[in-house]
Amino acid sequence: MSRNAHFLLGLKGAGVDFVCADMPSANRLTVGVMAMVAEEEGRMISARSKAAMAAAKRRGVLLGGYNKNPKLTAKARKAGQEANTRKAAEPAADLAPVISELPADLSAAA
C-alpha cells in the first residue's frame, strides 16, 4: 500500500476502511502496525543501499548509467535497442488477433 505511515494513518484517521485482498482479517490496528513496519523497512533498505553503493565506490566500481561506461559504443547501444524492439514485438504479435476482435468503439460494448 505505502511505506509512508503518516499517509496511511491519516487515511485511517479520516475513517477510511481498508480491505486487504491478501489478508481479509486485517483491521485498523493491523494496518497501522504494518504501516509503521513498512516505513521502518523502507528506511533500512535505503541505509543498506547507500552503504552498499559507498562500499562499491570505495572499491572503484564505476557507478551510473551507460554513458559512464567507456566500453559501451554507439553500435552496442543500437544493437541493444534493436534487441529490445524485437522482444517487445513478440507479445504484441501474440495479442494482435485478440485486439482485432475487440469492437472499434469500446463504449458501445458496455
N, C-alpha and C positions, 0 to 999 in steps of 0.2 A: 504494500500500500504506500508506505512512505518511510523514510528514515528521519523525518522531521517530527519529533514527538510533540513539539508546540503546535504544529499544524493539526495533527491527529487529535490531540487533546482539546484543541479549540473546537474541532468539529463535534467531539464528544460533548463538550460543554454547551454547544449550541443545540443539543438534543438530537443530533444525527445518529440514527441507529445503524450499526454495521451488521452486515450479514457476510460471513466468510464461507465461500463455497467449499474450501478445503478443511474448514473447521466450524461446522454449523453450531457447535455448542459454545462458541466464543461469545462472551458477554462484554459489557463495558470495561470491567476490571481487566479481563484478558487482553482486550485491545489496548488499554492503557499500558499495561506491563510490557506487552510485545512492542509497543511504540518506543518505550524507553530502551528496551534491549536492542532494538533495531538501530536507534540513534547511536547508542554506545558502540555497536558493532561497526557502524559507518565511520566513527572516529578512529577505531582501532585499525580498520582497513586502510584508512588514509595514512595513519602513522607508519604502518608496516610498509606501504607502498613508497612513502617518502624515504624511509630508511633504506629500502632495497635499491632505490634509484641512486641515493647518495653513495651507497657502497659500490654500485656498478660504476658510477662516475669516478670514484677513487681508483678503481681497477683499470680505468682508462677506456671503458666502454663508451662508444660514441652514441649518445642519446639524441633522439629527434627523428624527424621524418626522413623520407627517402632523399630529399635534396641535400642532406648532410652526408650521404653515403657516396664517396667518390667512385665506387665501383659500379654504381647503377647508371648506365648510359641511357641516352635518349632511345636507342634501339631496344634496350632491355625494357624500358618503361612502356614503349609502344607494344612490344610483344606481350607484356603483362595485361595491358588494356585490351588487346585483341583476344587474349585467353578469357578474360572476364566477360567480354561481349559474347563469345561463343557459349560460355557456361550459362549465361543469362538467357540465351536464345532457346536452350533445350526445354526448360519448363514452360516458356512462352508457347513453343510449338505444341507441347502436350495439352495446353489449355485452349488453344485456338478453336478446336471443334466445339468445346463446351461454350465458349464465349459466342461463337457464331449462332448457336441455338437460342441465345437469350433474345428477348424481344428488344427491338430498337429503342422503344420508349419504355423504360422500366416502370415509370409511374403509372402506365396504363395496365400493367400486370398486377398492381397492388389493389 
